[in-house]
Each structure stands twice: as structure tokens, then as C-alpha cells.
Amino acid sequence: RFLVAKECTISPVYKDKVLKAKELDTIVTGDRLGDAVRSLKTPFSKEFEKKERNLSTTREELEKFGAGALRRAAREGDAVNGCFLAGEVAGLVHKEQTAREMIEEMFGEAEQLLGGAAKWVK
């Protein structure tokens, strides 16, 4: 959620991709390297997953293919060759706000939910 904060300096392309993400728009890759990550489905992440499933692809080839992909997404906004890290919650993020607004909203929602919790405690 904080990726799309107004204060966050990532590429506008990155923010836009997160804001437009649906609930099934993420993919997990990097398992074979021992560093699994969740990211948005892009041509890069789909190709990485394909290479990762192909057992003839070496660890070195995977590392080389992935090198610099996060920078290409976050700084350059490269929608084809970038890795746009984002959690499953990306599909629930629909607006850009300041970090302060996000925190105030989260605390407000938590207070609302917890306000009714007393009826469940004996």
C-alpha cells in the first residue's frame, strides 16, 4: 500500500500498475533461488517463472536474468523488463494518498472493528 504513497519516489508506472492491479494479478517467483517474492504479473515475471520451471535453466542463468529487474521497474518504469514487487493486497489498493492519510485510515478502521469486539469477550 505504501508503494503508492505520494511521498514514495518510485516510478509513476509502478504506482499505476499497483493501482490497476486486480486480486489475481500477482505471481510468486524466485522459489528455486531460495528468495521467493511476490510481484505483479508482467512479461518479465511470466518469463522468469517459465525459466524457473525449466530445470535445464541454471541458477546462474536465473540470477543473470533477474539482475536489475527491480531497478528497471522502480526507477525506470520498464513495464516489460521490470519486476514490480507487490503483495496480494495490491488488488485492494485503489487510491494514492499520503502516508499519513493511509495510517490514519488504517487506525480508524481498526478502532471501528475493535470497538465491537467487547461483545465477544466474557
C-alpha positions as CSV (number, residue, x, y, z in Angstrom):
1,R,0.0,0.0,0.0
2,F,2.8,2.4,0.8
3,L,4.2,2.0,-2.6
4,V,1.6,4.3,-3.9
5,A,2.0,6.9,-1.1
6,K,2.5,10.4,-2.5
7,E,5.9,10.5,-0.7
8,C,7.1,7.4,-2.4
9,T,9.6,8.1,-5.2
10,I,9.1,5.0,-7.3
11,S,8.2,5.4,-11.0
12,P,4.7,6.6,-11.8
13,V,4.4,3.5,-14.0
14,Y,5.0,1.3,-10.9
15,K,2.3,3.2,-8.9
16,D,-0.1,3.0,-11.8
17,K,0.4,-0.8,-12.1
18,V,-0.3,-1.3,-8.4
19,L,-3.4,0.9,-8.5
20,K,-4.8,-1.0,-11.5
21,A,-4.0,-4.5,-10.1
22,K,-6.8,-7.0,-9.5
23,E,-6.8,-9.7,-6.9
24,L,-5.3,-12.3,-9.1
25,D,-2.6,-10.1,-10.8
26,T,0.3,-11.3,-8.7
27,I,2.7,-14.2,-9.1
28,V,5.4,-15.9,-6.9
29,T,8.8,-16.4,-8.4
30,G,12.3,-17.0,-7.1
31,D,11.5,-20.1,-5.1
32,R,14.3,-22.1,-6.8
33,L,16.8,-19.5,-5.8
34,G,15.6,-19.6,-2.2
35,D,14.4,-16.0,-2.3
36,A,10.7,-16.2,-3.3
37,V,9.0,-12.9,-4.0
38,R,5.5,-11.9,-5.0
39,S,5.2,-9.4,-7.8
40,L,2.7,-8.2,-10.4
41,K,2.3,-10.3,-13.4
42,T,4.3,-8.8,-16.3
43,P,6.1,-10.1,-19.3
44,F,9.3,-10.2,-17.1
45,S,7.7,-12.2,-14.2
46,K,6.0,-14.6,-16.5
47,E,9.2,-15.3,-18.4
48,F,11.1,-15.7,-15.1
49,E,8.5,-18.2,-13.9
50,K,8.9,-20.1,-17.2
51,K,12.7,-20.2,-16.9
52,E,12.4,-21.2,-13.2
53,R,10.2,-24.2,-14.0
54,N,12.5,-25.3,-16.8
55,L,15.0,-27.4,-14.8
56,S,17.6,-27.0,-17.5
57,T,17.9,-23.3,-16.7
58,T,20.8,-22.9,-14.3
59,R,20.8,-20.9,-11.1
60,E,23.4,-18.5,-12.7
61,E,21.1,-18.0,-15.7
62,L,18.2,-17.2,-13.5
63,E,20.2,-14.8,-11.4
64,K,21.5,-13.1,-14.5
65,F,18.0,-12.8,-16.0
66,G,16.7,-11.2,-12.8
67,A,19.6,-8.9,-12.2
68,G,18.5,-5.2,-12.1
69,A,14.8,-6.1,-12.7
70,L,13.6,-4.3,-9.6
71,R,15.6,-1.1,-10.5
72,R,14.1,-1.2,-14.0
73,A,10.6,-1.3,-12.5
74,A,11.0,1.1,-9.6
75,R,13.3,3.7,-11.2
76,E,12.9,3.4,-14.9
77,G,9.2,2.2,-15.0
78,D,10.1,-0.5,-17.5
79,A,6.8,-2.4,-17.8
80,V,8.3,-5.2,-19.9
81,N,11.7,-5.9,-18.3
82,G,11.0,-4.8,-14.7
83,C,10.0,-6.8,-11.7
84,F,7.1,-4.9,-9.9
85,L,7.2,-6.3,-6.4
86,A,3.8,-6.2,-4.7
87,G,1.9,-8.3,-2.3
88,E,-1.5,-10.0,-2.7
89,V,-3.1,-6.9,-1.2
90,A,-2.2,-4.9,-4.3
91,G,-5.7,-5.7,-5.7
92,L,-7.2,-3.8,-2.8
93,V,-5.2,-0.6,-3.3
94,H,-7.2,1.9,-5.4
95,K,-6.0,5.4,-4.5
96,E,-2.9,7.3,-4.0
97,Q,-2.7,9.0,-0.6
98,T,-0.1,10.5,1.7
99,A,1.5,8.0,4.2
100,R,-0.2,10.0,7.0
101,E,-3.7,9.5,5.4
102,M,-3.0,5.8,5.0
103,I,-2.1,5.4,8.6
104,E,-5.0,7.5,9.9
105,E,-7.4,5.4,7.7
106,M,-5.9,2.1,9.0
107,F,-6.2,3.2,12.6
108,G,-9.7,4.4,12.1
109,E,-10.7,1.1,10.6
110,A,-9.0,-0.8,13.4
111,E,-10.8,1.3,16.1
112,Q,-14.1,0.7,14.4
113,L,-13.5,-3.1,14.3
114,L,-12.2,-3.3,17.8
115,G,-15.0,-1.1,19.1
116,G,-17.4,-4.0,18.7
117,A,-15.0,-6.7,20.0
118,A,-16.1,-6.2,23.6
119,K,-19.3,-8.2,23.0
120,W,-17.2,-11.3,22.1
121,V,-15.1,-11.2,25.3
122,K,-16.5,-12.6,28.6
